[in-house]
Amino acid sequence: MARKALRLASWTSMALAASGIYLYSNKYLDPNDFGAVRVGRAVATTAVISYDYLTSLRSVPYGSEEYLQVRSKIHDLFMSFDDTPLGAASLAQVHKAVLRDGRTVAVKVQHPKVQAQSSKDILLMEVLVLAVKQLFPEFEFMWLVDEAKKNLPLELDFLNEGRNAEKVAQMLKRFDFLKIPRIHWDLSTKRVLLMEFVDGGQVNDRDYMERNKIDVDEISRLLGKMYSEMIFVHGFVHCDPHPGNVLVRMRPGTGKAEVILLDHGLYQVLTEEFRLNYCHLWQSLIWTDMKQVKEYSQRLGAGDLYPLFACMLTARSWDSVNRGISQAPVTATEDSEIRNNAANYLPEISQLLNHVPRQMLLIFKTNDLLRGIEAALGTRASASSFLNMSRCCVRALAEHQKKNTCSFLSRTRISLSEAFHLCQIDLYELVLRVKSLRLAGWLSTLLCWLFPAPH
């Protein structure tokens, strides 16, 4: 093992040295880039906006008369522009601004030279992954490079992000609790995206929710409902629901909670075959049909590792999967067991990730981010959330069956079967609620008997 570690260090050093020589010798690399970032991102942001709207500032030094002249042209577009970003990430940052007509907007600006730098980053990643592959053949991580090559160009095209935002807004328009900021196409480019400014607190901020009387359980339920619809019914999935991209607020004038979904650069489009198999798999997991769990896990590429696949999807132990994920809540012991086993099964996890369809990778990422939000809110997936997933699966499978038949009688039979299964789910959920209320009433009576109020 020590010898392998030494070889890994040597390979890594060679890779870093090679990439360093490549970057240093590359004529497009400007050593002052790093200083510019340290001096202030606001300067770079202004430069990018000016470049895309008006002119190129690639060689204009900060503070020069030429720079100040170009920056002044921003006032032709904005009444005001906040230099301090509302949020910043590796690819872009967002600023609040007011247009000349008085509309308040959010301006998403791509960092300077990120397009050129991204190809170098992918090259370096590929070199390191190949080095690790030479040392540890059992670890399969080339899919990381493949996914980066496919997804990064899409994320860097802000016009594509705008189209995604409009598509998902139309797709989920029946959800009155969901807000997707409108895009200002007349002022957007591939590197600058202008959208409606919408304020709110991050979805993992319990203090904000308590101050604004927002029910965390309701927010968790709405998120589950929204993502179940995306995954199971439409197969068009927002794959970056980290807390900075999901805001919540009390909707103005209604007093109801609203979820605001931002950053639409990364979406996964599921094939119909994958989506239907995934629907069947979750139905089997929810209703504890282990024969079907095995069948549909294997259809999704899990092979003999289907128990591990089911555990990764549900974030539950294999024992809990067998007993029914909707039957028992997660315990601290189970959480600890999962964390410990994750390290022990790393080679198997690597093998599994290399064999499942590429679509599955972003679904895993999305599931993990959503569970992180649930953990922050203290609202782990409940029986109610699983039942909502089941409703979406029933609807999706019925829609597929109706689409593939021309017979009126067959379509009627499918619709009746769909309605029957949905009623079953509603009835089961009602029973669970009654049981919960009875238990709560019994506990309240017991507490009053044990601890009577002082006279």
N, C-alpha and C positions, 0 to 999 in steps of 0.2 A: 504493500500500500504506500509505503514511504517512497519507494522507487517511482510509483505512478505519480505521486504528488510532485516529485522532483521533475519528472518529465512534463507534467502539466505546467509547472512554473516556467520551464524552459520554453515550451511551446507558446505560452501566453506572452512571455517576454519578446520572443521572436515576432509574434503577431503584432504586438504593440509597437515594436521598433519599426517593423515594415510599414505599418499604417502611419507612424509618425514621420518616417522618411517620405512617404507618399504625400501626406498633407503638407509637409514643409516645402517639398519641391513643387507642389502644385501652384501654378501661377495665379490662381484665383483666390488663394488663401491670403488673407490680409491679417498680419499679427495684431493690427489695431482693432480688429473686430472684438477681441476680448475686452480691451479697454473701453470700447464704446458701450458695451453692456454694463460695465462697472460704473461708468459715468452716469448712465441713466437711460432706462428703456424708453422714456418719454421722447427723447431725441430721435431714436430709431423709429419709433411709431410714427411720429410726424413725417419723417422722411419717407416711410413706406406709403402713407396716405397720399402725400404729394406726388410720389412717383407714379402711383397707379392712376391718379386723377389728372395730374398736370404735367409732370416732367420727371426726368431721372436725377436722383441725388446720389448716385452711386459713388461719385468721387468728390462730393461737396463736403468740406470739413466743417465740423460743428463750430458754431460761433462766428463763422466768416460772414462777410457782408452778403455773399451770394446765398448762403444758407438762410439768413434772415429774410431775404427777399422772397425766397421760395416758401418759407414758412408763413409769411404774411398772406400768401394766396389761399391758405386754408380758410381764412376769414370769408372768402367768397362762397364757401360751402356751409360753414357753421357760424351760428351766432355765438356759441361758446363751445369749448372742447376741453374736457378735463384731462390734463396730462397724466394724473395719477390713475393707473388702471384699476378697474373694479376687480379684475382677476387676471392672472397670468399663468400660462402653461408653457410646455416646451415648444409648441408650434406657433402660438399666437397669444394675444392678450386683448382684453375688452375695455373700451373706454366709454364713458357717458358723454353725450354731446347734445346740443340743441341746434336743429336746422334753422335756416333763415325764415322758414314759414312757421316756426314756433314748435314744431314737433320734437319731442324728446326721443332720442334714439340711442341704441347701443352699437358701438362701432367695433367690430372684431377685425384686428389687424395682424397679418402674418409677420413673424419676426424677419428682419432682413437676412437674406442669403440662406434661409432655412431650406429652400428648394435645393440649392447646390450642396449644402451640408448633409442633407438627408441621404443622398446616394453614397456619400463617404461613410456615414454611420452604418448603412446596410452592408457595405463592403466589409467594414471592420467586424460587424456581427457575424457575417458569413465566415470570415477567417477564423474567428474564435470558436464558432460552432464546429467547424471542420477539425480544428485542433482537439477539441474535447472528444469528438467522434473517434479520432485516432487513438486516444488514450483509453476511452471508456466506450467500447463498441456497443455495450448494452443500452447506452443512453442515446435516444433518438430525438434530436432537437432541431433537425433541419427544417421542420415545419414552421419554426419561428421565423426563419429567414423568408420562407415562401410567403407566409402571411404578411410580413412587413412589406415585401415587394409589391404585393397585391393591394394592400389597404392604404399605405402611406400616400401614394399619389392621389387617391380619392379624398383623403383627409386634407390634403394641401390645396384642393380645388374648392374654394368657398362657394362658387356658383353651384357645384354639385350639392354642397351642404344646404343651400337655399332650396334647391329642388326637393331634397329629402324632407325638409321641414314642411313644405307645402303638401307633399304627398301624405305624410303621416297625419297632418292636421285634417285633411280631407277624409282619410281612412278612419280616423277615430272621432269624427265630428259628433257622433251620438253621445260621447262622454262630455257632459257639460262641466265636469270638474277639471277638465284638462285645458291648459292654455299653451298654445304654440305661438311665439312672437311672429308677427307679420314681417315679411322681407320687403325692403325698399330696393326693388330691382334697378331703378334708374340710377342709383348711386353705389351699386355693388359691382365688384370685379372678382377675378379669381383670387386675389390676395386681400381684398377688403370687403367685408360683408356688413351692410347696414340693416338693422332690424329694429322693430318696435322695442322700446325700453320697458321692461316689466320688472318690478321690484318684488322681493320676497326674501324669506330666510332659507338657509340651507336645510335640506330634508333631514339631516341628522342632528339638527340643533334643537334639542328638547326644551332648553330654556326659552328660545324664541317662541316655540309652540305654546308653552305654558303661559307666557306673557300675552299671547294673542288668542288664547282660549281655543287652540287647535287640538283636536283629539288625535294623539299619535296612533292609536289603533285604527282609526278611520283612514289616516294617511297611508299606513301600511297596507290596509285593505284595498285602497284605490290604486296604489302602485301595482299590487298583485293583479288586480282586475285589468289594468291597462296593459301590462306585459303579457298576461295570458292571451289577451286579444291579439296582440302583435304576433306572438309566437305561433299559437295554435290555429288561429282563424285566418290571418292574413299572410304569415310567413315573411313579414318585413319588420325587422327587429332593430330598434335603437340599442346599440351595443356599448354605450359608455355612460351608464347611469350612476357615475360617482356623485357624491353630494354636491359638488360645485355645479353640476349640470342639472340638478333637480331641486327646484325651489318650491316653497309652499307659502301660502298667504290666505287670509280671509278675503274672499272675492268681494270687491267693492259693491255695496248696495244690496247684497244678498245674505251676508252673514254665514255663507257656506265656505268650506275649505276648498282651495283650488291648488292643483299641482301644475307647476310651470316646467316644461321640458325644454332644455337648451342643448346646444352643440349637437348638430345633426350630421356631422361629418362621417361618422362610422356606423353603417347599417349592414346587417347581414340579410341577404335575400335567400330564403329557404326554398329548395326545390319541393315540388308537391310530394314526391315520394318520401323525402326526408321528413317533411312536416307531418304527413299522415302516420308514418312509423313512430314519430316522436309522440304524437297524440295517443296512439295505441299504448305506447310504453308507459306514459304517465297515467293513463286510465288503469293499466295493470298494477302500477305501483300504489295508486290511491285505493284500489279495491282489493289489494293483496292477492292478485292472481299470479303466483310465482312462475307457473308454466309460461304464461304470456310475457312476463318480465324477461325471462330467459330468451324467448323467441325474438322479441322486438329489440332487445339489447344486441343480440347477435346480428339482426338485420342492420343495425346501426354501426356494425364493425367491431363490437366488443369481443367477439369470439368466446373463448373459455374464461375471459376476464369479466364476464357479465356481472358477477357479484360486486366487484370493485367499481364497475361502471355505474351500477345502481346506487352504490354508496356515494360516489362522487356527485351524481346528479342531485341526490336528496340531502346531502350533508348529514346523513344518518348512518348508524352502524348497520351491519348486515343483519344483526339480531332484530333491530327495530324495523328494518325493511320487511323482514319475514312476519313480524307481529302486526305490521300496518303502520305506516308513517303518520296517518291521521288519528291513530288510536291513543298514542302515548306522547306526552310532551318531551322535549329534549332535556336531559339532565346534565349537571356539571360533570358527572362521571363519564357520560357518553361523549361529551365534548372533549374531555381529556383523552379518552380512548382514540377518538378520531385524529386528534393532533399527533399522538404518539405513533399511530399506525401510518400516517402520511409519510413520515420519514422512513419507516421500515419498508414501505411498498413503493419507494421512488422509482426503481427500475421498471416495475410493472406499470406504474402510472405513465412513465415515459413511453413504454411500448404501446399502451392503450391510446395515448394522445397521437401517436404516429399512425395508428390504424383507423381511427374513427374518421368519418367524413370531415373535410375542412370546415364545413358549416358548424360542426359541433364545437369547434374551438372557441368561437366568439360567444356561443350560447353558454359554455362553461364560464367564460369571463363575465357575462351579463348576470348569470345566476350568483356568482361570488360577490359581485358588487351589490346586488339587491340584498343578499344575506348580510353584507356588512352594514347596510342601512338598517335592516331589521335588528341587528345586534346593537347598534347605537341607540335605537329607539326602545330596545327591550321588548320587541314584538316579534318573536320567532313565529314562523309559519304555523298557523292554527288549522284545526279541522275545517273552519269556514273558508280559509284561503284555498285549501286543497279542493274543496267542493266547488269553488268558483273556477278553478282550473279544469275540473271535470266537466263543468257546464260548457266551457269553451271547446273542450275536446269533443263532446257530444255534438255540438253545433257544427264544428268543422268536418267531422266524419259524415254527418248527415248531408251537409252541403255537397261534399264530394260525391256521395252516392246519388243524390238527385241530379247532379250535373252529368252523370254518366248513364242516365236512363231517359228514354223518350216516352216511356209508358206513363200515362196519367195515373193509372192505378198504382203503379210502383212508386211514383213520387208521393202519392197520397199515403201509402203504407209507410214510407220512410218518414214523412212528416209526422204521422201519428206516433210512430216509434220514438222519434226525437222528442215530441211533446211528453210522452209517457216517461222517458228517462229523465227529462228535466223536472217533471213533477216528483219523481222519486227522490231526486237530489234535494228539491225544496222541502219535501216532507221529512227527509232525514235531518236536514239542517234545523227544521222546526223542533224535532225531537231533541236534538242536542241542546238547543236554546232552552227548552222547557226543563231538561235535566239540570242545566247550568243554573237556572233561576231557582229550582227547588233546592239544589245544593247550597246556593247562596242564602236562601231563606232558612234552611236548616242550620247552617253555620251561624247565622245572625241570632237565631233562637238559642243555640247552645252558648254563644258568647254572653248573651244577656243573662242566661241562667248561671253561668260560671262567675260572671263579673257584674252583679246587679248594680244599678245606679245608686249612689248614696242619697239617702232621704234628707 
